[in-house]
Amino acid sequence: MLRTLSGRLALLLFCALCAIVAAYGVLTFRGSQVHLDEANQKLNRDLARYLVDANKLVRGDSVNQRALAKLFANLMSVNPNIEIYLLDDDGTILTYSAAENRVKRTSVDLVPVREFLTGRAMFPLMGDDPRDPSRRKVFSAAPLPLQGNPEAYLYVVLGGEEYDSVANMLLESRLLRTNLQVGALAAGFLILAWFLLFWSITRRLRRLNARVEQFRRGPLAADMPAAASSPAAGDEIDQLDITFTQMAQRIARQVDDMKQTDQVRRDLIANVSHDLRTPLTALHGYIETLLIKGAELSPAQQREYLETAARSSQRLNKLVSELFELAKLESRAAPLEPEVFSLADLVQDVVGEFQLVAEQHGVLLRTRIDADLAPVLGDIRMIERVLDNLLQNAIQHTPANGDVTVHAAREAEAVTVSVSDTGCGIPQDDLPYIFDRFYKARNVEGENAQGAGLGLAIAKRILEMHGTKIHAESVLNVGTTFTFSLATTAFPPDPSDPTSSAAIPMT
């Protein structure tokens, strides 16, 4: 039990409570004694003077021994709580009211007696107890007016041995024992209540400790409850619980991100290895053939082999360039250089560059641009790359005699661009993944399957950096349309970039 925090707190409280009760009892007992002694002495301060005057203890220049003996006898029978002593001028006890074997002192210190007689003493004023050399008691004193002799004193001890015996009997009384038992029972209930309170407080600590131990042993993301919106609510234990929950959730997310990143890295290596191996194998095969059988081949065959090797080299170069470009975009090593430009002019320029390619594929490439398009804000070089990738993708997947249309239209505070084709379309199951790296639709075959699957991923990342998204709609054997928008005033920050600042206004 003492190994637990609640047990230690309970023991500490018990010891502290016992010390407090003991100190309170001692102080209360001592205070009560002091109060009783003070009250007794104040009430009986003139008792000795009254006894001297009322009993005619002085006869001329001597003490009236007969009157004194009578006084001793009367007071001891009427009020046995007081003890009377006759002292000379140096404190020596001359006579007393007790049995001779009961008195242990032969003299009394007169310093407190003389202080008492001044009338300015602070009560309770303690004097020597002739019956017990180790004790001091309250008293009353009065001088005896003797003529021609040294001064004498009547010394009255208030609360003698009989008074002490009665006090001891009270201490041993049933009532006092009952009070002590009730006090002990109350203290026990108080200790139990405090123990339950400490147990309630430390229960949350034990629960939090169990969760920390569980988290230390393994992943806790699935079992971790949602944290409060702010750790300001509740006491320190609640704040610690909320902070740990948030920390554990963050660590779990980071672990998941690391696993996902590692899986992406593995997939990237596998895909890159596969896509690099194909052109490298072809390039190596044709070059090796030329080296081995070069003399046996006709000039036309040699040229054909060289052209095939060149195409493989170009394909390899394009793949490496796209990988490098996508890596720069994802690592944010290629910052935006925003400027205001005419998207209509850019569309016309890019479409013009692809006219020859479209004619070679037997595809009709045309534009539909609304009049009075407002200028847009963006990185013109990157937006041109987006249009290049979309047009190249559309022409590549559109059969001969098909159409590819680029449409630019004004919508609210943005210009929307759509690239539509009449190609084979994309299966609905593949649409959510076409912007992933190296992803290729299942219905892509022949020369169209030779692409690396990076063009759409690059376009998506560029548009994310501009604070917008690209959408795809497709119907099998009908065609596909890619759509994106650019702001005419400003574009919002990149949601995937935590360092991205507020929207960049037009200037």
C-alpha positions, -999 to 999 in steps of 0.1 A, spaced: 0 0 0 28 24 8 42 20 -27 11 38 -41 7 75 -41 -27 73 -24 -13 51 4 16 75 10 -7 105 10 -31 87 34 -2 78 57 12 114 56 -23 127 64 -27 103 92 7 113 108 -1 150 103 -36 145 118 -22 127 148 4 154 153 -22 181 150 -46 163 174 -18 157 199 -6 193 197 -42 205 199 -48 183 229 -16 194 247 -22 231 239 -59 228 249 -50 210 282 -23 235 290 -45 264 280 -73 251 301 -49 247 331 -36 282 326 -71 296 323 -83 278 354 -52 289 374 -57 325 363 -94 325 371 -87 308 405 -59 332 414 -80 363 404 -110 351 423 -89 343 455 -63 370 453 -75 386 486 -80 353 504 -48 355 524 -55 391 534 -90 382 544 -78 352 565 -53 375 583 -79 401 591 -108 379 599 -91 355 622 -69 379 641 -37 360 635 -16 388 650 -14 395 687 9 423 694 43 415 681 37 377 677 16 353 658 -16 341 675 -8 304 674 -42 294 688 -61 314 661 -38 300 635 -43 264 645 -81 270 646 -79 285 611 -59 254 598 -85 231 612 -115 250 599 -102 255 564 -89 219 559 -124 206 568 -144 232 549 -121 237 518 -95 210 516 -84 224 482 -62 251 498 -30 248 518 -19 275 543 17 282 553 33 307 576 66 321 563 92 343 579 109 372 562 134 350 543 108 324 531 114 297 557 82 278 565 74 283 602 41 263 603 15 248 580 -19 232 578 -8 198 565 5 167 582 42 170 589 53 142 566 35 157 536 56 189 533 88 184 513 102 220 513 116 239 542 114 273 525 96 291 497 110 316 472 97 351 482 103 367 448 69 358 434 53 366 468 67 401 468 57 406 432 21 394 441 20 419 469 28 448 446 -6 445 430 8 448 395 15 411 389 4 393 357 -18 363 365 -14 335 367 16 340 390 32 307 401 49 301 434 67 272 450 46 242 461 59 231 495 45 196 491 62 190 457 96 206 449 92 200 412 59 218 409 47 254 411 12 266 418 -9 297 420 -12 312 454 -25 341 475 -3 359 500 -6 386 527 19 401 551 14 397 589 17 431 606 41 421 635 53 449 657 91 450 663 98 417 646 109 408 611 80 406 585 61 373 582 37 362 554 6 340 552 11 319 520 -20 302 507 -16 276 479 -47 275 457 -54 240 446 -34 218 467 -30 180 466 -67 174 472 -75 196 442 -50 176 421 -66 144 432 -100 156 421 -85 167 388 -69 133 382 -102 117 390 -119 139 364 -93 128 339 -101 92 346 -138 98 345 -162 80 321 -172 112 305 -137 121 296 -131 86 282 -163 89 262 -152 122 248 -118 108 239 -135 78 221 -158 101 202 -128 122 192 -109 92 181 -139 80 161 -143 114 144 -106 114 136 -110 79 121 -139 90 99 -119 121 88 -89 99 79 -112 76 59 -128 105 41 -94 120 32 -82 86 20 -113 83 -3 -106 117 -16 -70 109 -23 -80 77 -39 -104 96 -61 -77 120 -71 -50 94 -77 -74 72 -96 -71 95 -126 -33 94 -122 -34 56 -122 -56 55 -153 -33 80 -170 -3 59 -160 -19 27 -174 -25 45 -207 11 57 -208 23 22 -201 0 8 -228 13 34 -252 49 25 -243 42 -11 -251 26 -6 -285 6 16 -309 -23 34 -292 -40 53 -321 -70 31 -322 -77 32 -285 -69 69 -280 -100 90 -273 -104 124 -289 -87 151 -270 -105 182 -258 -102 213 -279 -81 231 -253 -61 218 -223 -73 249 -203 -103 230 -189 -102 210 -156 -74 208 -131 -37 199 -136 -44 162 -139 -70 168 -166 -46 191 -184 -19 164 -182 -44 138 -195 -54 160 -225 -18 169 -233 -8 133 -233 -37 124 -255 -28 151 -280 8 140 -279 -1 103 -284 -24 111 -313 3 133 -329 29 105 -325 5 80 -339 -2 102 -369 35 108 -374 41 70 -373 13 65 -398 28 92 -420 62 76 -417 48 42 -427 29 58 -456 60 77 -467 80 45 -465 54 26 -486 54 55 -511 92 53 -513 91 16 -518 64 19 -545 84 48 -561 115 27 -563 96 -3 -577 78 19 -603 109 38 -612 129 6 -615 103 -9 -638 99 23 -659 136 28 -662 143 -8 -670 121 -9 -701 138 20 -721 172 10 -707 167 -26 -719 156 -15 -753 184 10 -756 210 -15 -744 196 -43 -768 197 -22 -799 232 -8 -791 245 -43 -784 230 -55 -816 247 -28 -836 280 -36 -819 278 -73 -826 260 -74 -860 268 -40 -873 287 -52 -903 259 -76 -912 231 -50 -911 222 -28 -940 223 10 -936 185 11 -934 185 -15 -906 213 3 -888 193 36 -890 162 19 -878 180 4 -848 196 38 -840 162 56 -842 146 30 -819 175 35 -795 171 73 -797 134 70 -789 142 48 -759 168 74 -748 143 102 -752 117 83 -732 143 76 -705 153 113 -705 117 124 -702 110 100 -674 140 112 -654 131 149 -661 95 143 -649 107 125 -618 131 153 -610 104 179 -616 78 162 -594 104 157 -566 112 195 -567 75 203 -565 67 180 -536 98 191 -517 88 228 -524 123 234 -539 106 251 -568 89 282 -553 61 300 -570 69 332 -590 34 347 -592 26 374 -618 -5 387 -636 -9 373 -671 -36 366 -697 -47 330 -695 -64 333 -729 -31 342 -746 -13 313 -728 -39 288 -739 -36 300 -775 2 297 -774 2 262 -759 -25 250 -783 -5 264 -812 26 244 -801 6 211 -800 -12 216 -834 15 197 -853 15 169 -828 -23 167 -830 -22 165 -868 4 137 -867 -21 117 -845 -50 126 -867 -67 146 -839 -85 179 -843 -73 204 -817 -94 235 -811 -101 262 -786 -132 280 -772 -122 311 -753 -148 335 -739 -144 371 -747 -131 397 -722 -114 372 -698 -99 389 -669 -62 384 -663 -52 358 -637 -25 356 -610 -1 327 -610 32 313 -621 30 314 -659 57 288 -663 40 263 -641 6 269 -656 20 263 -690 34 230 -677 -1 220 -666 -16 228 -700 13 209 -717 6 178 -696 -31 179 -701 -29 184 -738 -2 157 -742 -24 133 -722 -55 142 -742 -39 138 -776 -22 106 -766 -55 89 -755 -76 102 -784 -79 80 -815 -76 93 -850 -104 115 -862 -111 125 -825 -114 159 -810 -95 177 -782 -110 210 -770 -96 236 -747 -123 259 -732 -115 290 -711 -145 307 -694 -151 334 -668 -167 323 -635 -172 348 -607 -137 358 -596 -119 330 -615 -112 318 -650 -120 281 -655 -100 260 -680 -112 226 -693 -95 202 -716 -119 177 -732 -112 148 -755 -132 121 -773 -108 93 -763 -114 59 -747 -124 74 -713 -114 63 -678 -132 36 -657 -150 51 -627 -130 28 -604 -98 44 -617 -108 80 -615 -99 86 -578 -63 74 -585 -54 89 -618 -35 118 -601 -13 94 -582 23 89 -593 28 60 -618 -9 52 -619 -22 40 -652 -58 32 -661 -66 -5 -667 -80 2 -702 -48 19 -714 -30 -3 -740 -4 -1 -768 16 30 -772 -6 49 -747 7 26 -720 43 37 -724 38 69 -704 53 70 -668 20 82 -652 36 114 -638 20 141 -660 -12 143 -641 6 141 -607 27 170 -617 -3 190 -628 -21 183 -596 8 194 -575 13 226 -594 -24 236 -590 -23 227 -553 6 252 -550 -18 278 -566 -44 270 -540 -68 252 -564 -77 217 -575 -81 198 -607 -111 176 -614 -117 148 -638 -150 136 -654 -150 107 -678 -174 83 -696 -160 51 -711 -157 53 -749 -170 88 -749 -142 109 -735 -126 127 -705 -126 163 -693 -101 178 -669 -111 211 -653 -92 237 -631 -97 273 -621 -73 302 -614 -83 333 -594 -85 366 -611 -76 386 -579 -56 363 -557 -51 326 -550 -54 311 -515 -24 294 -498 -14 259 -506 -34 237 -482 -6 210 -482 21 235 -474 22 244 -436 46 273 -444 23 289 -470 12 324 -461 -20 342 -468 -33 348 -503 -12 368 -527 -31 398 -540 -28 411 -575 -7 441 -581 
